[in-house]
Amino acid sequence: MYNCPVELALDVIGGKWRAVILAHLKQRPHHYGDLRRKVPGISEKMFVQRLRELQESGLVARTEVPPHVEYSLTDEGRSLGPALQALYDWGVGRAARTGASIVGT
């Protein structure tokens, strides 16, 4: 039971790494290695754990395309698109206002 819709949303996508993984998958499906390289600050164990959590929550699909494994957003995951874009846009604005640097942008 949740007391607020935001509490439910953060329970599913909260934490630094889940939202980052979702943001990369929002752009396009990725092979495992490609997606892993896009999230360099996370341990291998944590990365695999977060991917599994996103799969279990129905936001990410794992497809075997021999010899690769590909990850993509499900329909439910794609429904997060506007929220992820809003977080991205806010982050860009925040960086501009505070002078924070964002690597890769």
C-alpha positions in Angstrom: 0.0 0.0 0.0 1.3 3.4 -0.9 0.4 6.8 0.6 1.2 8.8 -2.6 1.6 8.0 -6.3 5.1 9.5 -6.2 6.0 6.9 -3.6 4.9 4.1 -5.9 6.8 5.6 -8.9 10.0 5.9 -6.8 9.6 2.3 -5.5 9.7 1.1 -9.1 12.2 3.5 -10.7 13.9 5.0 -7.7 17.6 5.0 -7.1 20.4 6.3 -9.3 21.0 3.3 -11.5 17.5 2.2 -12.5 16.6 5.6 -13.9 19.9 5.9 -15.7 19.4 2.5 -17.3 15.9 3.4 -18.3 17.1 6.7 -19.8 19.6 4.9 -22.1 17.0 2.3 -23.1 14.5 5.1 -23.9 16.8 6.1 -26.8 16.9 2.6 -28.3 17.4 -1.1 -27.4 21.0 -2.0 -26.4 23.1 -5.1 -26.4 24.2 -6.0 -22.9 27.8 -4.8 -23.4 26.8 -1.6 -25.0 24.4 -0.7 -22.2 27.0 -1.7 -19.6 29.5 0.7 -21.1 27.0 3.6 -20.9 26.7 3.1 -17.1 30.4 3.2 -16.1 30.1 4.1 -12.4 28.2 0.9 -11.3 29.7 -2.5 -10.4 28.9 -5.5 -12.6 26.9 -7.1 -9.8 24.8 -4.0 -9.1 24.2 -3.5 -12.9 22.9 -7.1 -13.3 20.8 -6.7 -10.2 19.2 -3.5 -11.4 18.5 -4.9 -14.8 16.8 -7.9 -13.2 14.7 -5.6 -11.0 13.6 -3.6 -14.1 12.7 -6.8 -15.8 10.7 -8.1 -12.8 8.8 -4.8 -12.6 7.8 -5.2 -16.3 9.7 -2.1 -17.6 12.5 -3.9 -19.4 12.5 -6.9 -21.8 15.5 -9.2 -22.2 15.8 -10.8 -25.6 18.4 -13.3 -26.7 19.6 -12.4 -30.2 22.5 -14.9 -30.6 25.3 -14.3 -29.9 24.0 -11.2 -28.0 21.5 -10.4 -25.3 19.4 -7.3 -26.0 17.5 -5.1 -23.6 14.6 -2.8 -24.5 11.8 -1.1 -22.9 8.4 -2.8 -22.7 5.2 -0.9 -23.4 5.0 -0.1 -19.7 8.6 1.1 -19.8 8.0 3.3 -22.8 5.1 4.9 -20.9 7.8 6.4 -18.6 9.2 8.4 -21.6 7.7 11.7 -20.7 8.8 11.4 -17.1 12.3 10.4 -18.1 12.5 13.3 -20.6 11.3 15.7 -17.9 14.1 14.5 -15.5 16.7 14.8 -18.3 15.5 18.3 -19.2 15.6 19.3 -15.5 19.1 17.9 -15.1 20.3 19.9 -18.1 18.8 23.1 -16.7 20.2 22.4 -13.2 23.7 21.8 -14.6 23.4 25.1 -16.4 22.2 27.0 -13.3 24.8 25.5 -11.0 27.8 25.0 -13.2 27.8 21.2 -12.8 29.4 19.3 -15.6 27.8 16.4 -17.3 30.1 14.0 -19.1 28.9 12.8 -22.5 26.4 15.6 -23.2 
